[in-house]
Amino acid sequence: MQLPIYQKPEINVVSPPNSPGANSGLVDEQAGVLGAVEPTTAQARGHYAVVSLGCPKNLVDTEQMLGRLDADGYRMVDSVEGADFVVVNTCAFIDSARDESLAAIDEMLTLKREGKLRNVVVTGCLAERQQGKLLQERPDIDALVGVFARNDIVSVVDDLYSGLEEQRTVFKPAAVNPLSDAVRSAVTPRHFAYLKISEGCDRLCTFCAIPKMRGKHFSKPIEQIIEEAERLGRSGVRELVVVAQDTTYYGMDRYGKPRLNDLLQQLDQVESIDWVRLMYFYPMYIDDSLIDTIANARRIVPYIDMPLQHASDAMLRRMSRKTTRKLQTEIVRKLRERIDSLVMRTTMITGFPGETEDDFKELMDFVEESQFENLGVFTYSVEEDTPAAKLPNRVDPEVAIRRRDELMALQQSIAFEWNGSRVGGVEEVLIDAEMPEQEGVFIGRTRSEAPDVDGLVYVSQVSEESPVEIGQIRQCEIVASQGYDLAAAAID
């Protein structure tokens, strides 16, 4: 579902979560502002707005901080101008994400200087990565809260309200055990939620700074995850989106071996959940038993997101991906053969140091061969303090962009042809929102589309006697395709 994007100079907010007719949901991939109804009671200790940027893992952190602030008597408002303070939860994954985060911080600081905000609190990955540098360059920031200090958000805000500003930074080392995600104020629609099963990453991909920001991999206990899933199901969630930095590595640290298979078998038994969607697979530890579990599950949808990054063996070695094109081809083949109607999403990088035209041709051939239904492409971004930043043979940025565009043109033809093949079929559609200013038209997703990153299904209500409602899973006939999106008619 596409939601309002952070724009200048006006701050767009989503509707209050879980309110009647709410169109609240994921922030845009890079930015968005989350809002809630201003409380009518005078008992609120203070009012705040939140700018949340980045990935679904970061969004779960945002929901955690909101839950703690709400429990302590603070309340979100539906406008930044109506807030006493703002929390900016930042992303620092690549250059564009950092630029987006800095732009959001700067705009909040401008509002503060204009007297429209009292305090600006910056949290998340950019705060964790830059720490003192960020405060030095932007001294008007009132407090910096690192990734692993998110549970201290209330004490930070309390100190600001009390005028205690001596300690403006709160950073903690990665926790020995995963932080609980039990205290959450949801900002997605009430019918879907992200379920984070682990933190951090042990992969040492040469291009990636996530281990420096998020620490080493550590898994939640299976029983804790199942408890969270059941709690979300009782609250009205129908789709759980399983996320981690490295999903297939789940359990290695805690149990001495990967145990995603065991976890999924138990998640598949949570009666209150209809769909379980799997994101962020790594092309290792995918064995026959895991494939069988997904193939035979009642609730796990046949959808796998597996970021592969490249297909040339030379590039995979330079990226330290610990895999080969042959292995990736075999994994994709095996998954498609054994999981009926499987839909796959992946991401690729163009312009990595040393990438030649032959390497790029291998990547193009692999994508043509694999026929991924969904695929995204990044151009390489130099990340400080990563091994790739020191590699020779940098690729000209214009060449990286040209290769990205060529790869996306190929992918577009694959995706459009696949969408066209779906016309005339009947598929289940989870209804996410009403279409603005178009009565009787709704926005939804089938099992083949993950929230926010894939295409949309525009559903027309055919009969008033069988109204379409947000949060329903409706049988729909696919009547047309338009690019990455579909049009459908709800079946009575």
Secondary structure, 3 states (H helix, E strand, C coil): CCCCCCCCCCCCECCCCCCCCCCCCCCCCCCCEECCCCCCCCCCCEEEEEEECCCHHHHHHHHHHHHHHHHCCEEECCCHHHCCEEEEEECCCCHHHHHHHHHHHHHHHHHHHCCCCCEEEEEEHHHHHHCHHHHHHCCCCCEEECHHHHHHHHHHHHHHHCCCCCCCEECCCCCCCCCCCCCCCCCCCCCEEEEECEECCCCCCCCCCHHHHHCCCEECCHHHHHHHHHHHHHCCCCEEEEECCCHHHCCHHHHCCCCHHHHHHHHCCCCCCCEEEECCCCCCCCCHHHHHHHHHCCCEEEEEECCCECCCHHHHHHCCCCCCHHHHHHHHHHHHHHCCCCEEEEEEEECCCCCCHHHHHHHHHHHHHHCCCEEEEEECCCCCCCHHHHCCCCCCHHHHHHHHHHHHHHHHHHHHHHHHHCCCCEEEEEEEEECCCCCCEEEEECCCCCCCCCCCEEEECCCCCCCCCCCCEEEEEEEEEECCEEEEEECC
